[in-house]
Amino acid sequence: MTPLQLHLVRVFLKIFLRDRQSIFFSLFFPALLMIALGFANSGDAGKIRLAIANQSEGAVAQRFIDSMQTDTMFEVTLGDESSLRRGVVEGDYRLLLVLPPEFDVSQTAVTTTDLRLVVDAAQVRELGMLMPLLEQKLLDIEREFRDMSPLFSLAIEDVQARSQSYLAFLLPGIMAFTLMQLAIAGSGFNIVEYRRKGILKRLFVTPIKPSDFITAIVLARMTIVLVQLTVLLLFAVFALGVELVGNYATLYLIITAGTFIFLCLGFCLGSIAKTQQSIMAIGNLVIFPQVFLSGVFFPIDSMPAIIQPIATMLPLSYVATAMREIANNGASLLDIAPSLIGISVWFVVAFVLAIRLFVWKEVAN
């Protein structure tokens, strides 16, 4: 980095720090939004997500399932044991009940059949409450057949799953959203503002090269993004108790790549737009669809099927998905290969567009 570029970086950082309104909306607003949405969804007073793997084909098993499905306390999901077990580990279900083939023993049987209850005992605080409920359901069915020793008993298998809160899901999305806003505002919106104030015209007649100007903006905005996302991350971890299990170096690598993508897209917007009104309109066309379609606030899988292919191809989707997989699931770079490919493609596309559209003379005038 040349002394001139370093000086320009300091200038751009000072300009940002003097804008208190920008600091508030780029730092405190995401934190407030995360708190509001997190606590709005933290009241997990809904139904208990119970998965049942039914390996029996008898009437007793079906009667038990019907009884659980009609119970207002449970939300029952049926499926095979392997896929439902993964769901428990990933936090999709609170517990998994496996009904073995011998669940339908005759009422004259004298042996007791074990039903496996797959659960993360460390996370499910309600286990002491759930066990009597399940045992009562089994007892009710048993009484329909005989008044003898118990037909069934529950054997708990603790898989030590990691339960995921909505705040943990939300944090990577909010960080990706903040990253996009800071990057686009730092390049596209600032270019239009500098043009309006005549700053670019004055810089154009100085010995400053376009490469010096662009390098300084990129480094200054990259510094701002990294600092603000670090503050947001620390606030979520230490103040809100969000648990991140991924590698921080890998996470910041994705943050850096995502910042570069949106800085380049910002340069494109700043080159196209000539006024504040036009940059706001064009910026909203780029930002808002991605906010709602990129899985920031809810999974892309929950969207209508016709929208999902489009949503997954957006640059913010690749960045948010990669950050979420790293932060929540401890994924490595190899594990997020599809997202890395998407980020790499957008990296090249955004860079080429920025070079083609950002003409120093035209932008400055």
ROTOR-120955 format. One record per residue (C-alpha): x, y, z; residue in three letters. Coordinates in steps of 0.001 Angstrom, whole numbers, plus 500000, padded with zeros to 6 digits. Layout:
N
XYZAla...
END
This chain:
365
500000500000500000Met501395503383499005Thr501470506377501387Pro498864508091499199Leu496492505133499423Gln497009504914503171Leu496223508604503519His493031508197501472Leu492000505253503641Val492311507432506746Arg490297510180505061Val487463507823504123Phe487431506336507634Leu487217509820509180Lys484346510718506858Ile482467507611507997Phe483151508160511697Leu481794511693511489Arg478492510386510149Asp476827509265513389Arg473592508409511642Gln475384505914509395Ser477096504359512389Ile473752503934514155Phe471943502319511232Phe474871500124510239Ser475713498877513732Leu473006499445516315Phe470056498843514010Phe471164495266513091Pro471738494551516785Ala468305495892517729Leu466718493976514859Leu468379490757515969Met467249491265519565Ile463669492024518535Ala463341489092516142Leu465204486734518446Gly463056487420521489Phe459899487449519384Ala460681483858518418Asn462264482744521681Ser458996481945523349Gly459091478300522403Asp455725477597523954Ala454436475813520883Gly454093472100520310Lys456948469757521123Ile458451468482517858Arg458304464698518195Leu459647462395515473Ala458405458799515323Ile460132456037513374Ala457499453303513087Asn459100449928512347Gln455940448044513219Ser453060447358510862Glu450526446429513506Gly447409448147514757Ala448861448921518188Val451649451042516724Ala449210452905514504Gln446879453475517447Arg449753454912519467Phe450728457244516603Ile447145458393516171Asp446968459128519881Ser450152461213519750Met448982463126516665Gln445751464131518359Thr447609465366521446Asp447851469178521329Thr451232469108523081Met453067467322520271Phe453827468019516625Glu454429464550515208Val456620463804512184Thr456872460295510732Leu459796458895508761Gly462695456469508752Asp465038456305511726Glu468230457478509986Ser466779460691508566Ser464852461497511747Leu467983460872513833Arg469812463471511731Arg466931465816512405Gly467374465374516154Val471117466018515912Val470524469155513819Glu467877470424516210Gly464847469964513912Asp463115467657516420Tyr463207467629520204Arg463177463857520434Leu462797460701518332Leu460718457717519413Leu461531454434517635Val458727451847517603Leu460352448420516989Pro458770445639514892Pro457791443779518068Glu455733446752519287Phe452620444801518266Asp453126441886520616Val450046439965521534Ser448254440723524732Gln449349437373526147Thr453026438164525779Ala455061438218528952Val458152440017527690Thr458623443761527805Thr459374445603524553Thr461858448444524687Asp461030451618522782Leu464102453748522053Arg463809457437522805Leu466580459329520973Val467075462676522663Val469692465234523654Asp469264464963527395Ala471521467966528009Ala469299470281525989Gln465763468990526482Val464883470470529860Arg461400469049529602Glu462632465438529589Leu461396464894533126Gly457962466086532033Met457912464246528702Leu458733460831530095Met455562460569532238Pro453471461791529301Leu454841459169526930Leu454594456459529542Glu450965457426530178Gln450223457106526460Lys451763453651526459Leu449857452712529604Leu446543453804528079Asp447143451596525058Ile448308448722527229Glu445105448834529274Arg443120448233526130Glu444701444805525932Phe445370443543529423Arg445751444329533109Asp449141442711533520Met452799443744533708Ser453851446484531283Pro454100445557527640Leu456526448369526830Phe459269450429528451Ser461289453413527271Leu465061453159526811Ala466645456630526414Ile469526457045523970Glu471318460400524352Asp472856461580521051Val474215464802522623Gln472724466948519883Ala473304470664519578Arg470028472522519975Ser469828475608517785Gln467963478719518835Ser466419481154516396Tyr469023483737517428Leu471788481342516385Ala470061480870513031Phe469426484597512663Leu472928485906513471Leu474734484813510263Pro471879486176508153Gly471892489534509939Ile475671489704509540Met475416488968505814Ala472655491565505457Phe474763494161507318Thr477777493275505193Leu475813493903501998Met474443497241503178Gln477816498530504392Leu479603497463501228Ala477084498880498759Ile476684502088500763Ala480450502439501021Gly481030502253497283Ser477916502991495234Gly476133505457497506Phe479363507217498455Asn480414507660494838Ile477153509426494052Val477495511564497180Glu481102512472496351Tyr480012513365492843Arg477200515568494172Arg479587517434496474Lys482173517859493735Gly484773515764495556Ile485315513421492609Leu485747516323490188Lys488444517828492382Arg490157514459492792Leu490064513931489026Phe492338516910488376Val494884515746490979Thr497647513166490427Pro495476510574492187Ile495020507532489967Lys491709505645489719Pro493453502612491210Ser494455504666494277Asp490895505893494758Phe489332502438494358Ile491940500719496549Thr491449503273499322Ala487656502908499276Ile487886499113499263Val490334498998502182Leu488463501629504205Ala485102499949503724Arg486586496496504336Met487955497761507650Thr484571499203508602Ile482766495977507708Val485175493764509653Leu485081495982512738Val481311496364512797Gln480601492682512148Leu483073491781514889Thr481242494069517311Val477910492545516259Leu479313489029516636Leu480757489704520084Leu477485491286521199Phe475520488226520070Ala477909485766521720Val478498487492525058Phe475318489539525543Ala472716487281523919Leu474374483937524585Gly474472482794520959Val476699479754520514Glu478905479537517421Leu480656476250516727Val482474477051513480Gly485994478213512713Asn486289481989512962Tyr489050482215510345Ala486825480436507809Thr483904482665508753Leu485937485839508224Tyr487201484517504896Leu483598484329503677Ile482904487789505135Ile485864489230503247Thr484833487594499961Ala481228488725500391Gly482328492284501172Thr484397492383497985Phe481439491139495917Ile479083493827497195Phe481717496543496983Leu482095495711493296Cys478314495713492851Leu478253499069494626Gly480777500468492168Phe478481499274489380Cys475481501040490920Leu477480504211491521Gly478622504204487919Ser475090503809486556Ile473267506209488883Ala473902509932488563Lys471739511320491374Thr470880510436494948Gln467328509584493956Gln468450507183491243Ser471051505430493418Ile468442504915496143Met465971503450493639Ala468537501194491984Ile470041500243495343Gly466641499207496678Asn466104497030493600Leu469325495207494432Val469099495112498233Ile465474494447499180Phe464805491349497025Pro467903489753498497Gln466889490613502063Val463641488654501700Phe464803485900499326Leu468267485038500620Ser467373483172503800Gly468315486012506143Val465239485694508381Phe463944482237507442Phe465247479218505483Pro465050479248501694Ile463533475743501907Asp460408477247503473Ser459754479446500418Met457472478419497525Pro459177475858495300Ala458979478116492243Ile461019480828494004Ile463702478622495565Gln465913478194492429Pro466033481982491972Ile466607482644495665Ala469521480218495916Thr471367481948493047Met471437485411494633Leu474858486555495899Pro473560487211499412Leu472130483670499499Ser475533482123498880Tyr477191484365501467Val474483483910504139Ala474284480141503586Thr478049479725503835Ala478231481869506984Met475337479972508570Arg476827476554507790Glu480149477612509299Ile478732479369512351Ala475926476946513218Asn477166473594511915Asn480946473977512104Gly481287473359508357Ala484685473474506679Ser485425475025503296Leu485045471593501721Leu481616471171503308Asp480362474433501787Ile481771473759498320Ala478473474637496523Pro478313477999498293Ser481993478622497588Leu481411477991493897Ile478522480469493890Gly480598483046495777Ile483484482570493324Ser481198483044490312Val479687486222491757Trp483193487372492736Phe484290487224489093Val481015488617487693Val480949491569490106Ala484625492352489499Phe484258492293485697Val481141494488485835Leu482871496970488132Ala485844497252485772Ile483608497675482729Arg481233500230484248Leu483521502238486502Phe485126504774484163Val486956507404486240Trp486269510319483921Lys482565509571483504Glu482039508831487193Val483820512005488289Ala481790514275486005Asn
END
